Amino acid sequence: MDVIKKLLFVLLLCFIGIAAAADAVDINTADSESLMKGLKGVGPEEAAAIIEYRQQHGPFKDADGLTQVKGIGKKLIDMNRGMITVSKATPQR
């Protein structure tokens, strides 16, 4: 019985890890809808500001770079830190 419980626990952890990775938002490539759906506290204005900023200044180097975007503060970044990814890919415009 313990073996079954351990196996179920491992499977649950794997599922949680996959689900979390699938919900991550790459702030260098995400479109407006993805930013709003994936990040708490990001509405249409903030999403548009993120996209406009990266179009004008290039890709973000890390999540903390979002503090340069008008309307985005450290609190919002900290609240979403586990969901934010940063690729070196060319941003979508």
DSSP file (Angstrom, degrees, kcal/mol; ACC not computed):
  #  RESIDUE AA STRUCTURE BP1 BP2  ACC     N-H-->O    O-->H-N    N-H-->O    O-->H-N    TCO  KAPPA ALPHA  PHI   PSI    X-CA   Y-CA   Z-CA
    1    1 A M     >        0   0    0      0, 0.0     4,-2.1     0, 0.0     5,-0.2   0.000 360.0 360.0 360.0 -40.0    0.0    0.0    0.0
    2    2 A D  H  >  +     0   0    0      1,-0.2     4,-2.5     2,-0.2     5,-0.2   0.860 360.0  55.7 -61.6 -35.5    2.8    2.4    0.8
    3    3 A V  H  > S+     0   0    0      2,-0.2     4,-2.5     1,-0.2    -1,-0.2   0.906 107.5  48.7 -64.2 -41.5    4.3    1.9   -2.7
    4    4 A I  H  > S+     0   0    0      2,-0.2     4,-2.6     1,-0.2    -2,-0.2   0.916 111.2  49.8 -65.3 -43.3    1.0    2.9   -4.3
    5    5 A K  H  X S+     0   0    0     -4,-2.1     4,-2.2     2,-0.2    -2,-0.2   0.913 112.0  48.2 -61.7 -42.8    0.8    6.0   -2.1
    6    6 A K  H  X S+     0   0    0     -4,-2.5     4,-2.4     2,-0.2    -2,-0.2   0.913 111.8  49.7 -64.4 -42.7    4.4    7.0   -3.0
    7    7 A L  H  X S+     0   0    0     -4,-2.5     4,-2.4     1,-0.2    -2,-0.2   0.917 111.4  48.4 -62.8 -44.1    3.7    6.4   -6.7
    8    8 A L  H  X S+     0   0    0     -4,-2.6     4,-2.3     2,-0.2    -1,-0.2   0.886 110.9  51.6 -62.9 -39.0    0.5    8.5   -6.6
    9    9 A F  H  X S+     0   0    0     -4,-2.2     4,-2.3     2,-0.2    -2,-0.2   0.920 110.5  47.8 -63.9 -44.5    2.4   11.3   -4.7
   10   10 A V  H  X S+     0   0    0     -4,-2.4     4,-2.3     1,-0.2    -2,-0.2   0.913 111.9  50.0 -63.3 -43.2    5.2   11.3   -7.4
   11   11 A L  H  X S+     0   0    0     -4,-2.4     4,-2.4     1,-0.2    -1,-0.2   0.894 109.7  51.5 -62.6 -39.5    2.6   11.4  -10.2
   12   12 A L  H  X S+     0   0    0     -4,-2.3     4,-2.4     2,-0.2    -2,-0.2   0.921 109.5  49.5 -63.3 -44.2    0.9   14.3   -8.5
   13   13 A L  H  X S+     0   0    0     -4,-2.3     4,-2.3     2,-0.2    -2,-0.2   0.900 110.9  50.2 -61.8 -41.3    4.1   16.2   -8.2
   14   14 A C  H  X S+     0   0    0     -4,-2.3     4,-2.3     2,-0.2    -2,-0.2   0.922 110.6  49.5 -62.6 -43.8    4.9   15.6  -11.8
   15   15 A F  H  X S+     0   0    0     -4,-2.4     4,-2.6     1,-0.2    -2,-0.2   0.910 110.7  49.7 -62.1 -43.4    1.4   16.8  -12.8
   16   16 A I  H  X S+     0   0    0     -4,-2.4     4,-2.5     1,-0.2    -1,-0.2   0.913 111.0  50.1 -62.7 -43.1    1.8   20.0  -10.7
   17   17 A G  H  X S+     0   0    0     -4,-2.3     4,-2.1     2,-0.2    -2,-0.2   0.901 112.3  46.5 -62.6 -42.2    5.2   20.7  -12.3
   18   18 A I  H  X S+     0   0    0     -4,-2.3     4,-2.1     2,-0.2    -2,-0.2   0.916 112.8  49.9 -66.4 -43.6    3.9   20.3  -15.8
   19   19 A A  H  X S+     0   0    0     -4,-2.6     4,-1.2     1,-0.2    -2,-0.2   0.903 111.2  49.1 -63.0 -41.3    0.8   22.4  -15.1
   20   20 A A  H  < S+     0   0    0     -4,-2.5     4,-0.5     1,-0.2     3,-0.3   0.909 111.5  48.8 -65.9 -41.7    2.9   25.2  -13.6
   21   21 A A  H >< S+     0   0    0     -4,-2.1     3,-0.8     1,-0.2    -1,-0.2   0.866 108.6  54.4 -66.0 -35.2    5.3   25.2  -16.6
   22   22 A A  H 3< S+     0   0    0     -4,-2.1    -1,-0.2     1,-0.2    -2,-0.2   0.780 108.4  49.4 -69.5 -26.0    2.4   25.3  -19.0
   23   23 A D  T 3< S+     0   0    0     -4,-1.2    -1,-0.2    -3,-0.3    -2,-0.2   0.481  83.0 119.4 -92.4  -3.8    1.0   28.4  -17.3
   24   24 A A    <   -     0   0    0     -3,-0.8     2,-0.5    -4,-0.5    60,-0.2  -0.289  56.2-140.4 -64.1 148.4    4.3   30.4  -17.3
   25   25 A V  E     -a   84   0A   0     58,-3.7    60,-2.9    13,-0.1     2,-0.9  -0.953   0.5-147.9-117.0 119.6    4.3   33.7  -19.2
   26   26 A D  E >>  -a   85   0A   0     -2,-0.5     4,-2.6    58,-0.2     3,-1.4  -0.768   7.8-159.1 -85.4 110.3    7.3   34.7  -21.2
   27   27 A I  T 34 S+     0   0    0     58,-2.2    -1,-0.2    -2,-0.9    59,-0.1   0.601  87.5  57.3 -70.8  -9.3    7.3   38.5  -20.9
   28   28 A N  T 34 S+     0   0    0     57,-0.3    -1,-0.3    31,-0.1    64,-0.2   0.614 122.4  20.1 -92.5 -13.6    9.4   38.8  -24.1
   29   29 A T  T <4 S+     0   0    0     -3,-1.4    -2,-0.2    62,-0.2    63,-0.1   0.561  91.3 114.5-128.5 -15.2    7.0   37.0  -26.4
   30   30 A A     <  -     0   0    0     -4,-2.6     2,-0.1     1,-0.1    62,-0.1  -0.291  56.1-135.3 -66.6 142.0    3.5   37.0  -24.8
   31   31 A D     >  -     0   0    0      1,-0.1     4,-2.3    60,-0.0     5,-0.2  -0.340  35.7 -90.8 -84.6 176.6    0.7   38.8  -26.5
   32   32 A S  H  > S+     0   0    0      1,-0.2     4,-2.3     2,-0.2     5,-0.2   0.898 125.6  50.1 -57.3 -45.9   -1.7   41.0  -24.6
   33   33 A E  H  > S+     0   0    0      1,-0.2     4,-2.6     2,-0.2     5,-0.2   0.905 110.5  49.7 -62.7 -42.2   -4.2   38.3  -23.9
   34   34 A S  H  > S+     0   0    0      1,-0.2     4,-2.4     2,-0.2    -1,-0.2   0.889 110.3  50.8 -64.8 -39.3   -1.5   35.9  -22.5
   35   35 A L  H  X S+     0   0    0     -4,-2.3     4,-1.6     2,-0.2    -1,-0.2   0.921 113.7  44.9 -63.5 -43.3   -0.1   38.6  -20.2
   36   36 A M  H  < S+     0   0    0     -4,-2.3     6,-0.3    -5,-0.2    -2,-0.2   0.902 118.3  42.1 -69.1 -40.9   -3.6   39.4  -18.9
   37   37 A K  H  < S+     0   0    0     -4,-2.6    -2,-0.2    -5,-0.2    -1,-0.2   0.856 120.6  41.3 -73.4 -34.8   -4.6   35.8  -18.4
   38   38 A G  H  < S+     0   0    0     -4,-2.4     2,-0.5    -5,-0.2    -2,-0.2   0.681 107.5  59.8 -91.7 -18.8   -1.3   34.6  -17.0
   39   39 A L  S >< S-     0   0    0     -4,-1.6     3,-1.5    -5,-0.2     2,-0.1  -0.946  77.7-127.6-120.6 126.6   -0.3   37.4  -14.6
   40   40 A K  T 3  S+     0   0    0     -2,-0.5     3,-0.1     1,-0.2    39,-0.1  -0.427  94.6  17.9 -65.8 136.9   -2.3   38.6  -11.6
   41   41 A G  T 3  S+     0   0    0      1,-0.2     2,-0.7    -2,-0.1    -1,-0.2   0.483  92.7 121.3  82.3   2.3   -3.0   42.3  -11.6
   42   42 A V    <   +     0   0    0     -3,-1.5    -1,-0.2    -6,-0.3    -3,-0.2  -0.888  34.3 166.8-103.9 113.1   -2.2   42.8  -15.3
   43   43 A G     >  -     0   0    0     -2,-0.7     4,-2.7    -3,-0.1     5,-0.2  -0.329  55.5 -71.1-106.9-167.3   -5.2   44.2  -17.2
   44   44 A P  H  > S+     0   0    0      0, 0.0     4,-2.3     0, 0.0     5,-0.2   0.872 130.0  49.3 -57.8 -41.0   -5.4   45.7  -20.7
   45   45 A E  H  > S+     0   0    0      2,-0.2     4,-2.1     1,-0.2     5,-0.1   0.929 114.1  44.0 -67.1 -44.9   -3.5   48.9  -19.9
   46   46 A E  H  > S+     0   0    0      2,-0.2     4,-2.4     1,-0.2    -1,-0.2   0.906 113.6  51.1 -67.1 -41.5   -0.6   47.1  -18.2
   47   47 A A  H  X S+     0   0    0     -4,-2.7     4,-2.3     1,-0.2    -2,-0.2   0.928 111.4  47.7 -61.6 -44.7   -0.4   44.5  -20.9
   48   48 A A  H  X S+     0   0    0     -4,-2.3     4,-2.7    -5,-0.2    -1,-0.2   0.896 111.3  51.4 -62.7 -39.9   -0.3   47.2  -23.6
   49   49 A A  H  X S+     0   0    0     -4,-2.1     4,-2.5     2,-0.2    -1,-0.2   0.884 109.0  50.7 -65.9 -38.6    2.4   49.1  -21.6
   50   50 A I  H  X S+     0   0    0     -4,-2.4     4,-2.3     2,-0.2    -2,-0.2   0.940 113.6  44.8 -63.1 -47.5    4.5   45.9  -21.4
   51   51 A I  H  X S+     0   0    0     -4,-2.3     4,-1.9     1,-0.2    -2,-0.2   0.920 114.1  49.0 -64.4 -44.2    4.3   45.3  -25.1
   52   52 A E  H  X S+     0   0    0     -4,-2.7     4,-2.0     1,-0.2    -1,-0.2   0.913 110.7  51.4 -61.8 -42.7    5.0   48.9  -26.0
   53   53 A Y  H  X S+     0   0    0     -4,-2.5     4,-2.8     1,-0.2     5,-0.3   0.938 111.0  46.1 -61.6 -47.5    8.0   49.0  -23.7
   54   54 A R  H  X S+     0   0    0     -4,-2.3     4,-1.6     1,-0.2    -1,-0.2   0.811 110.6  54.2 -69.5 -27.2    9.6   45.9  -25.1
   55   55 A Q  H  < S+     0   0    0     -4,-1.9    -1,-0.2    -5,-0.2    -2,-0.2   0.885 117.1  37.0 -68.7 -37.7    9.0   47.2  -28.7
   56   56 A Q  H  < S+     0   0    0     -4,-2.0    -2,-0.2    -5,-0.2    -1,-0.2   0.825 132.2  25.4 -82.2 -33.4   10.7   50.5  -27.9
   57   57 A H  H  < S-     0   0    0     -4,-2.8    -3,-0.2     1,-0.3    -2,-0.2   0.456 105.0-117.3-115.2  -4.1   13.5   49.1  -25.6
   58   58 A G     <  -     0   0    0     -4,-1.6    -1,-0.3    -5,-0.3    -2,-0.1  -0.322  57.4 -21.3  90.6-178.7   14.0   45.5  -26.7
   59   59 A P        -     0   0    0      0, 0.0     2,-0.2     0, 0.0   -31,-0.1  -0.206  68.8-105.9 -67.0 153.7   13.5   42.3  -24.7
   60   60 A F        -     0   0    0      1,-0.1     3,-0.1    27,-0.1   -32,-0.1  -0.517  16.8-152.0 -74.2 144.3   13.6   42.2  -20.9
   61   61 A K  S    S-     0   0    0      1,-0.3     2,-0.3    -2,-0.2    -1,-0.1   0.778  76.0 -12.0 -86.2 -30.6   16.7   40.7  -19.3
   62   62 A D  S >  S-     0   0    0     23,-0.1     3,-1.5     1,-0.1    -1,-0.3  -0.951  78.9 -88.4-159.2 173.4   14.8   39.5  -16.2
   63   63 A A  G >  S+     0   0    0     -2,-0.3     3,-2.0     1,-0.3     4,-0.2   0.847 119.2  64.4 -59.8 -35.7   11.4   39.9  -14.4
   64   64 A D  G >  S+     0   0    0      1,-0.3     3,-1.8     2,-0.2    -1,-0.3   0.696  83.8  76.9 -65.2 -17.6   12.7   42.9  -12.5
   65   65 A G  G X  S+     0   0    0     -3,-1.5     3,-1.8     1,-0.3    -1,-0.3   0.722  76.7  76.4 -62.8 -20.2   13.0   44.8  -15.8
   66   66 A L  G X  S+     0   0    0     -3,-2.0     3,-1.8    -4,-0.3    -1,-0.3   0.700  74.8  77.1 -64.8 -17.7    9.2   45.2  -15.7
   67   67 A T  G <  S+     0   0    0     -3,-1.8    -1,-0.3     1,-0.3    -2,-0.2   0.714  85.0  64.3 -65.7 -16.8    9.7   47.9  -13.1
   68   68 A Q  G <  S+     0   0    0     -3,-1.8     2,-0.4    -4,-0.2    -1,-0.3   0.615  84.6  92.8 -77.9 -12.8   10.7   50.2  -16.0
   69   69 A V  S X  S-     0   0    0     -3,-1.8     3,-2.2    -4,-0.2   -19,-0.1  -0.694  88.8-110.9 -86.6 129.0    7.1   49.8  -17.4
   70   70 A K  T 3  S+     0   0    0     -2,-0.4   -21,-0.1     1,-0.3     3,-0.1  -0.370 103.8  20.2 -59.4 129.2    4.7   52.5  -16.4
   71   71 A G  T 3  S+     0   0    0      1,-0.2     2,-0.5    -4,-0.1    -1,-0.3   0.368 100.3 105.0  92.9  -4.0    2.0   51.0  -14.1
   72   72 A I    <   +     0   0    0     -3,-2.2     2,-0.2    -6,-0.2    -1,-0.2  -0.947  47.4 178.8-113.3 121.4    4.1   48.0  -13.1
   73   73 A G     >  -     0   0    0     -2,-0.5     4,-1.9    -3,-0.1     3,-0.2  -0.643  44.6 -98.7-115.5 174.1    5.6   47.9   -9.6
   74   74 A K  H  > S+     0   0    0      1,-0.2     4,-3.1    -2,-0.2     5,-0.2   0.849 119.2  59.4 -59.6 -36.8    7.7   45.6   -7.6
   75   75 A K  H  > S+     0   0    0      1,-0.2     4,-2.1     2,-0.2    -1,-0.2   0.922 106.5  46.5 -60.8 -44.7    4.7   44.3   -5.7
   76   76 A L  H  > S+     0   0    0     -3,-0.2     4,-1.1     2,-0.2    -1,-0.2   0.906 113.9  48.8 -64.3 -41.4    3.0   43.1   -9.0
   77   77 A I  H >X S+     0   0    0     -4,-1.9     4,-0.9     1,-0.2     3,-0.7   0.941 111.7  48.4 -64.2 -47.0    6.3   41.5  -10.1
   78   78 A D  H 3< S+     0   0    0     -4,-3.1     3,-0.5     1,-0.2     4,-0.3   0.869 108.3  54.9 -61.4 -36.4    6.8   39.7   -6.7
   79   79 A M  H 3< S+     0   0    0     -4,-2.1    -1,-0.2    -5,-0.2    -2,-0.2   0.793 121.0  30.8 -65.9 -27.6    3.2   38.5   -6.8
   80   80 A N  H XX S+     0   0    0     -4,-1.1     3,-2.6    -3,-0.7     4,-1.1   0.335  82.5 114.6-112.2   4.8    3.8   36.9  -10.2
   81   81 A R  G >< S+     0   0    0     -4,-0.9     3,-0.6    -3,-0.5    -1,-0.1   0.828  76.9  53.0 -51.5 -40.0    7.5   36.0  -10.0
   82   82 A G  G 34 S+     0   0    0     -4,-0.3    -1,-0.3     1,-0.2    -2,-0.1   0.656 111.9  46.6 -70.2 -14.7    6.9   32.3  -10.2
   83   83 A M  G <4 S+     0   0    0     -3,-2.6   -58,-3.7   -59,-0.1     2,-0.4   0.576  92.6  93.9-101.4 -13.0    4.9   32.7  -13.4
   84   84 A I  E <<  +a   25   0A   0     -4,-1.1     2,-0.3    -3,-0.6   -58,-0.2  -0.693  47.3 177.2 -90.7 128.9    7.2   35.0  -15.3
   85   85 A T  E     -a   26   0A   0    -60,-2.9   -58,-2.2    -2,-0.4     2,-0.4  -0.887  15.2-151.5-120.5 159.3    9.8   33.6  -17.7
   86   86 A V        -     0   0    0     -2,-0.3     2,-0.2   -60,-0.2   -60,-0.1  -0.945  14.0-174.0-136.0 111.9   12.2   35.6  -19.8
   87   87 A S        -     0   0    0     -2,-0.4   -27,-0.1     2,-0.1    -2,-0.0  -0.516  33.2-129.0 -97.8 169.8   13.4   34.2  -23.1
   88   88 A K  S    S+     0   0    0     -2,-0.2    -1,-0.1     2,-0.1   -27,-0.0   0.287  71.0 122.9 -95.8   7.8   16.0   35.6  -25.5
   89   89 A A  S    S-     0   0    0      1,-0.1    -2,-0.1     0, 0.0     0, 0.0  -0.205  75.7 -93.4 -69.0 160.4   13.5   35.2  -28.3
   90   90 A T        -     0   0    0      1,-0.1    -1,-0.1   -31,-0.1    -2,-0.1  -0.615  48.4-114.1 -74.1 128.5   12.4   38.1  -30.5
   91   91 A P        -     0   0    0      0, 0.0     2,-0.3     0, 0.0   -62,-0.2  -0.275  24.5-115.2 -64.0 148.4    9.3   39.7  -29.1
   92   92 A Q              0   0    0    -64,-0.2   -37,-0.0     1,-0.1     0, 0.0  -0.611 360.0 360.0 -78.0 144.4    6.0   39.5  -31.0
   93   93 A R              0   0    0     -2,-0.3    -1,-0.1   -38,-0.0   -64,-0.0   0.390 360.0 360.0-112.4 360.0    4.7   42.9  -32.1
